[in-house]
Each structure stands twice: as C-alpha cells, then as structure tokens.
Amino acid sequence: MPIQLVCSRKGKAREADAVVDLIAAHRRAISELECLGKRLMHAEEAEAQLIGPRLDAILANETVIRRQAAMAPVADVGELKMKAAYFARLIFLRTKPARGWNVISSP
C-alpha cells in the first residue's frame, strides 16, 4: 500500500492510517461504549455521576475515530469493499430495533 500524507487539524502532515487499523480502533471504541453503557444502566446514582463524564469522553473519541475511518484513503478495491461493508453494517445496526425490544405500532 503506498503511503499517503494527510493533514491533521493543525495542518501538519501525518501518515494516513490503514483502513483496517481504523476499523479495529472503531470496534474497540464501540465495545468500550457498550461496556460502560451497561455499567451505567446498573449503577447507583453516585456511581452514575462518575460514569457520565467518562461515557461522554469515550463517545467523543468514537465519533472522531468513525470520522477518520470514513475519510481514510483506500489503497485498493479490497479496502474499499471492506470499508463499504463495515459502514453498511453500522448503518444497519443503528436502524435496526434493539434486540429484545418489540416495536409497538398504534392501530
């Protein structure tokens, strides 16, 4: 894969991360969010106040990683297909009703 330089927010050139690494980092961020979200659901009020800011920070980090993955240059058709499949899966999971919950329609 040829090395491409992209600019960071500060305008400095940096090496572009591979699509695979960014997808892996995004999966780790999603996993952290799920884990902390489950912990928040079962937390008492005092612990929930401590978890809230951490959850916000992790959510912001996930957003940054997702945007980087979306903007990452691809080297070949294989990476393009991998990136497209990953984002298609993300969109599907976000629009699908949560497991265990039933959608109630009014008559």
C-alpha positions in Angstrom: 0.0 0.0 0.0 1.5 3.3 -0.9 2.0 5.8 1.9 -0.2 8.9 1.6 0.2 12.0 3.7 -2.9 13.7 5.0 -3.2 16.8 7.1 -4.3 16.8 10.7 -6.5 19.6 12.1 -3.4 21.6 12.9 -2.3 21.5 9.3 0.7 19.2 9.9 1.2 16.3 7.5 0.9 12.9 9.0 0.9 9.4 7.7 -2.6 8.0 6.8 -3.7 5.2 9.0 -4.7 2.0 7.3 -8.4 1.3 6.9 -8.0 -1.9 8.8 -6.4 -0.2 11.8 -9.1 2.5 11.9 -11.9 -0.1 11.7 -10.3 -2.1 14.5 -9.9 1.1 16.6 -13.6 1.9 16.0 -14.7 -1.5 17.0 -12.7 -1.2 20.3 -14.4 2.2 20.9 -17.8 0.8 20.3 -17.0 -2.1 22.7 -15.9 0.4 25.3 -19.1 2.3 24.9 -21.3 -0.8 25.2 -19.4 -1.9 28.3 -19.6 1.4 30.0 -23.3 1.9 28.9 -24.2 -1.4 30.5 -22.4 -0.4 33.7 -24.2 2.9 33.7 -27.6 1.1 33.4 -27.0 -0.9 36.6 -25.1 1.8 38.5 -26.4 3.6 41.6 -26.8 7.4 41.4 -23.3 8.2 42.9 -21.5 5.8 40.5 -23.6 7.0 37.6 -22.4 10.6 38.1 -18.8 9.3 37.9 -19.5 7.3 34.8 -21.3 10.0 32.9 -18.2 12.2 32.0 -16.3 9.1 31.1 -19.1 8.0 28.8 -19.1 11.4 27.1 -15.4 11.3 26.6 -15.5 7.8 25.1 -18.4 8.8 22.8 -16.5 11.8 21.6 -13.5 9.5 20.9 -15.7 7.1 19.0 -17.0 9.9 16.9 -13.5 11.1 16.0 -12.4 7.6 15.1 -15.5 7.0 13.0 -14.9 10.2 11.0 -11.3 9.3 10.5 -12.3 5.9 9.2 -14.9 7.5 6.9 -12.3 9.9 5.4 -9.4 7.5 5.3 -8.0 7.0 1.8 -8.2 3.5 0.4 -5.3 1.8 -1.5 -7.2 -0.8 -3.5 -10.6 -2.2 -4.3 -10.3 -4.7 -1.4 -10.0 -1.9 1.2 -12.8 0.0 -0.5 -15.1 -3.1 -0.2 -14.1 -3.6 3.4 -14.8 0.0 4.3 -18.2 0.0 2.5 -19.2 -3.3 4.2 -18.3 -2.0 7.6 -20.2 1.2 7.3 -23.2 -0.6 5.7 -23.2 -2.8 8.8 -23.0 0.2 11.1 -25.9 1.8 9.4 -28.0 -1.4 9.6 -27.2 -1.9 13.3 -28.2 1.7 14.1 -31.5 1.5 12.2 -32.5 -2.0 13.5 -34.6 -2.1 16.6 -32.7 -3.2 19.7 -32.6 -6.9 20.5 -35.3 -7.9 23.0 -37.4 -4.9 22.4 -40.6 -5.1 20.4 -41.8 -2.3 18.2 -45.3 -1.3 19.1 -47.4 0.2 16.4 -50.6 2.1 17.1 -53.8 1.0 15.3 
